Amino acid sequence: MTSAFPSAAPSDAGLDAHRVRGFLQRLTADGISLDSLLVYRSGKLAFEHYWWPYRADRPHTTHSATKSFVGTAIGFALDEGLVRLDDRLVSFFPELVPPDASEHLRAITVEDLLTMRTGHRVGLSGKTWRLLKTSWVREYLRTPVDLPPGKAFTYSSATSHLLSAIVQRTSGQSVYDYLRPRLFEPLGFAGHTWDTDPEGICSGGNGLSLRSIDFLKWGVLHLHDGIWQGDRILPEGWVREATAWHVQNADAGSWNGTEFVPSSADSGERPEGYGYQLWLDADGGYRASGMFGQDVFVLPRHDAVVVTTGSITHGKHRLLSGLVHDLLVPAFDGAPSTVADAALAADLTYTAPELSPTSVALDGQRYECESNEDGLSAISFTVDDEALVVTLDDARGRHSVRCGLSTWVESDTGVTTWQLHHSYQAESTRVLAAAQWRSPGELVLEWYFVESPFHDTVTIEFGDDRLRWHRRTNVNSGPTERPAITARLG
């Protein structure tokens, strides 16, 4: 999976493995869970590791790092004359603009969208946006624009979605198809997917899934000013323009009625800026960043790129950037040694939790659910080839998960997830699952959704021809558990 870059021991790439160890140990101490970590330095892949059950060949959701790929698409569109920075948003969708559209809405430009300075006081999260069944573009154009655009920074997944819609409207192709010959194929991407809205427009704020190595390629391409293996891929000058500090102290300031006033530099927060769909760091680096730890850190001063995918709880994601800069970046200026390389390698494991051989006397049983918030009507069990097949009936239909009884079992499932998975709901997704008895009357199901950060734990308590079903997840932007459901044996 790493043929794009020659692999090297950390010390051969000038990377101090002792400091890398310290970084990883600090993550563990702080409860920050990574799924993968890749470090590129001066043409070499100096570190690559995946934590079980994640693998090099699996794509991983990138969440809001998707925005930076939409920004890249706009860079191509500008170079090809499809759009201009000063083009007005409303000019692309005249049939959807409300008759009473405000002057603020009519004034929003492509550059305002790129820099998240649209004049909206409140940004719309993908968590909210993904639940809409109507036209996302129409809904955006109906949203009040409170302030003059081009002033205040308001981070919004909906804003990025409009950039995706503009690319599709002007090129006649989705962003996915538009980027295929321009970015994905030249860099050798594989296995990537992109969610779409109800109109078939690629979700601009989130929804792109990539292998970690392809995430890294995007970062290395930018590190090298858009040059890939001697060929120019990105338009000349785009990286410089996209990484300029168009917004100072992004996400840290207030509107005083006339202008945006950044927070004081003495606030204690690490200064951050915003470019064109990119976060900027005070040390000259920049990053594409997605919720729960999906990040590409481009570090020009060190000729380096760091990629993380993660399952980091919502409140701790911000800590990751600080720890990368405080503990991992110094590894580029440390004292590399083969002894430290060996110690780091000894620390790394890829081990699945052990399972005890388990038998269940549930084959053919079906439980009818009492009224519940999740709309779950029935829970059924069958045993098939050393797996417990758990089938759930709800408003979306009937969905099964195969749970291994002695080994972990991987399958596809359409089980309902959106309440616990940041509103993501795939028709089919990969899950690695197992069932184990915790006690004679308590069965635990572990579901790892291996192309995302989400790991669900279902506890089922049996007794008196009834069961109590309780489901929780490891990370979410909202509650991480659902109300317990009671069901009676049918």
N, C-alpha and C positions, 0 to 999 in steps of 0.2 A: 504493500500500500504506500510505501514511502520512496518509490523509485525516482520521484521528482528531485529528491535531495539525497546526496550521499550521507549515510549514517556515520557518526563519529562518537567516540567516547567524549564525555563532557570536557575533560582536560584537553583533548585534541582540538576542541573548538574554543578554547580559552574560557571555559565555564567552570567555576569553582563548585564542585559537587557537594562540598561540605556546606556551603550556603544554601544550595538547593535542598539538602536534607533538613536544614533548619527551617526553611520555608514550609516544607511538607509537614514537619512536626508541629509547627505553629498552627497550620490549618487543622490538623487533627485535634489539637488542644482547644481550639476555638469552635469546634463542631462544624467546620466548613468542609463540605463533601464535594470533591471533584470527581468527574467521570473520566476525564482525560486531561493530560498536560503534555504539550509539545513545545520545545524550545529550539528555535533556529538561530544559528549564529554564523555569519560570514560564509554562507554557502553550504553549511552543514547542518544536519539535523542532530543536535547535540543531546537531546533528551526526548523520549516518547514513551508514555506509559498510559495504560487504560486500567481502570479499576473495575472489577467484576460488577455487573455482567456486561459492561460496555466493551466494544471491540473496534479495531481499526477499520473493519469493513462495514460497520453499521453507520448509517446517517444518524444525526442527532438534531433535534429541533434547535434552532438558533434564536428563537423568540425575537426580541427587538434588534438584534444584530442584522436581521433582514433589512432594516432601514438603510444600512450602509450599502447593501447590494442594489437597492433601488436608487440610491444616490449615484452609484457607478453607472447604472443605466441612463440616468439623466445626463451624466457626463458624455456618454456616447451620443445621445440625442442632440445635445447642444452642438457637438462637433459636426454632426451630420446635417445640421440646419433644421431639424424637426421642431425644435423649440428654441426660445431665447429666454434669458434670465428675466427680462422685463415683460414677457408675455403675461397677460392677465389670466388668472384662473378661469374666470367666467367665459373667456373666449373659446375655451376648449369644449364646453358643455352648454351652449346657448339654450338648447331646448329644455334644460333642467334648471335653469336659473329662475328663482321665484320672481314674479312681476314686481313685488315690492322689495327686491333685494337692496340692502343698504349700500351706501357709498363705501363703507369699510369692506364689505364683501367684494364689491366690484373692483376694489383697489389691490386685492391680494395678487402678488406676482409669483412666478415660478421660484424666484430667489427667496421670497418670503416663506414659501413652503419648504425649501431646502434648509433654511436656517431656523425653522419653527417659530417664526415671528409673524404669525398670521393675524394677530389681534384678538384671538380667542382668550378669554380669561381662564378657561378650564379646558384641559386636554382630555381627549377621549381615549381610554385604554382599549387595547385589543380585547380585553376581557368583556367589555361592554359591546364593542363593535361586532365581535364574532356571533353574538346572539341575534343580530338583526337579520330578518328574512327579506327585507326590502332593499332597494338600491342604496348602497353605501354612499355613492357619489351624491345622489339626490338628498340623502339625509344630511350630509356634510354641508351642502349648499343651503339647507334650511336652518342650520345652526346659527344662532345670533353671533355676530362678530362685534365684540364690545368696544374694541380699541382700534386706533389707526394701525394698519399693518406696517411691518418693518421696524417696530420699536421693541415691544416686550416679547421675551422668550417664553413660550408655553409648550412643553413637550407633549406630543400627541401622536398616537399611532394612526389616528384618522387622517392627520395631515400628510403623513408618509403615504397613506393609501391613495391620496389624490395624485401624488407623483406617479405611482404605478398606473393609475387610470389615464393620466396624460400620455405616458409612453404608449399605452395600448391604443388610445384614440389617434395619436399622430403617426404611429408606425404600422397600425393594423395588426399588431402581434401582442400577445401577453408579454410581460417582462421576462418570464421564463423563456419563451421562444425567442424574444429579442436578444437576450444575453447568450443564448446557446452558441451561435457562431462567433460572437464577439468576445466572450469570456469563458464560458464553461468548456467548450471544445478545445480551444487553444491551450488551456491549462490542464486538460485531462480530468475534469470532474467526472464522477460516476455515482450513481445511486441517489442523486439529489432530487427532491420533490418540492413543490410549492403549492400551498393551499390557495383556494380562490374564494371570492365572494359570491353571492347568489347570481351575479351577472357574468361570472367567469373571469373576473379581473383578479390577477394575483394579489393576495393580501400584501399591502405595502408596508404595514407596520410590523408584521410578524408572519410566520408561516413557512419560511424557507428551512428545509432540513438538509444538512450536509455531513459528509464524513469530516472528521477532525483534520485530516491531511489537506482536504480541499479548503477548509476554513483557513489553514495556514498558507496555502498558495495565494489566496486573496491578499493576505497580509504581506507576504514576500513581494508580490507584484507591486504593491503600493510602496514598500520600502525601497524598491528599485525604480521608483518614478514611472511605473507603468511599463517597464521593460521585462519581458519574460524570455529567458534563454536566447537573448540577443535580438528578439523581435519586439517592436513596439506594439503593445496591446491597448493600453489606455491612451486617449488623446494627449498629445504633448501639452504640458502645463496644467493638466487636470488635477493631479495630486497636489500640486502647490496651491491651487485655488481652493480645492475641497478642504484642505487642512489649514487654511488661513483662519485666524480668530475672528470670525464674523460676529460671534457673540462672546462677550467677556463675562466671566463668572456665571456661566449658564446654570439655570435652575437655582440661582441664589440671588434674589433681588425682589424688587417690588415696583409697582406702577404708582407714581405719585400724582397722576392726573394729567401730566404733561409728557413725561418720559420714563423710561425704565432706569431704575437706580440700582446698580449692583450692590451686593452686600459688602461690608467692610472686609478688607484683606486681613484684618486682625480677628476674623470670626473663628479661626481655628480650623476651618475646612480647607482641604487641599484645593487650590484654585483650579477650576475647570472651565474650559470654553467649549464652544460648539461651532463646527464648520458646516459643511454640506452633508448632513446626515452622519456626522462623526463627532465623537467626544474628543476634546483636546486637553492635553496635560501640560502643566507649566514647564516641564523639562524638555519640551519639544516633541514628545511622543503623542500618539493619538490611538484611538481604539473604536472598533465596532463592539457594541455591548448589548447583551440580551439578558433578560431576567433569569435568575437562578444560576448565573455563572457562565454564560456563553459569551466569551470575550476573545477578541484578537487585539493584542497590544503590539503596536508597531513602534519600535524604539530606534530611531535613526542614529542617535548618538552612540549606540552600541552595535550598530549593524545587526540588529536582532529583532525577532518576532516571537512573542509568546502567545500560545493558544490555550484556552481552557474551555472545557465543557463541564457543566456541573449540575448538582442537585442541591443547591444552597438555599436555605430557607430565606424567604423574602426579605426579612429584616437584616440579614447578614451579607447580602450580595455586595453592598457598597464597601464592606470591609475588604473584599477580595482585591479591589484595585489598590487600596492602600498597602496591603501586605505584599502584593506583587512589586510595587515601587520601593517599599521599605526593606524587604527581605530577599526578594528574588533578583531584582535588577542589580544590586551590589555584587551578585555572583559573577557578573561580567567583568568586574574590576577586582575580583578576589585572587586567590592563590591556587590555581588548578593543580591537582595532583592525582596520580593513578590510585593512590591509597584511598583518597576521598571517593573516586569513581567506584571502587570496589565496595566501599561501605554503603554508598547510595544504592548500588545494585542489590546488595544483600537486604536492604530494607523493603524492596518492592516485591509485592506478591500479586497473584491473580488467582484467588481462591474462592470457590463457591461455598456458601454455608453448607455444612454437612446435613444430610437428611437421614433420619432413621427409617428403616422399612416400616411402612404404615399400611394397615388394612382398615377398610371402612365397611360397615354393614348398611350402606345407604342406597345401594343400587335400586333404581326404579322409584325412589321416594320423591314425592312432590308435596310442597308446602304452600298453602294459600295464605297470602299476606293480609294482615289488617291494613286499614287505611293508613297511608304514610306520605310524607312530603315528596318522596322520590318517585311516586307513581309505580312502585314495584308491586306487581300483582301475584307473582308466583316464583318460587325457588325450587328447582328440581336437581336431582343428583342421579348420575349413572356412572358405572365403573367400566373403563374401556382401556385395555392394553396398559395396565399398571398406572392408569391415570384416573383421577376423579374428575368427571366432567360436570361442572356447575353451570346450570342454565338459568338465566334470569329473564322473566317476562315483564316488560314495562311498556310505556307509551310509544317507545321507539321500535318495539318489536321483540323478538326472542334472540338472545345472545348467549354464547357459551364461552367458558374458559376451561381449558384442560390443565389440571393441576397434578403434577407428578407425585406419586406416593413413595417412591424410593430414589428417584433422580429428578432433576429439574426438567420440565417439559416446555418446549417453545411452540407456540401456535399463533394463529391470527384470530383476532376477536373484534367484534363491533360493540362490546359492552359499553354501556353509558358511563361517561367519564366527566362530562363538562362541569358538574357541580364542584368537583374536587381538583380538576386539572386546568385551572385558569381559563375556563370556558372552551377549551379545546375538545372537539368531538369528531373523531375520525370514523368513517364508515368501516374501516378495517385497520388494525394496528397490531404490531408484534408484541407478544407478552410472554414472559418466562415465568412459570408458575409452579408452586408446590403446595401440598396439603400435609399438615402434621398435627397430631393430637398434642395439645398442651397439657391436658388432663383428661380423664375418662369421658367427661361430658363437654369438652371444649376443643373444637377443631379450628385451627388457624390456617388461613389461605394467604400466601404471599404472592403478589402479582407485580412483577417488574416490567414496566412498559419501556422496553430496552432501546427505543429510538427517541426517548424523551427523558426528562428528569424524574418522572413520577414513579413512585413505588407505593402501591396500596397494600394495606394489611386488613384482612377481613377476619373478624373473630365471630365464630358461630357457637352459641351455647345451646345444647340440646337438653330436653327434659319434658316428660309428660306429654308426648306427642306434639310438642311445640318446639320452636327454635327462636332464638334472638340473634338477629343479624346486625353486626356493627362494623362499619367500614370507615377507614381513615387513610390519609395519604401522608407522604413525607414533606412535601412542599406545595404551597399554593399561595396565590395572592389574597385569598380570603380564608374562611374556615378550613381546617384540615381534617375535619371529621363530619360525618352525617349523623342525624338522629337515628337511634337504634330502631330496628324494624322487628316486629313480632309476627310470626307466621304459625299456622296450625297444619298438621299433617293431613293431607287430603285423602 
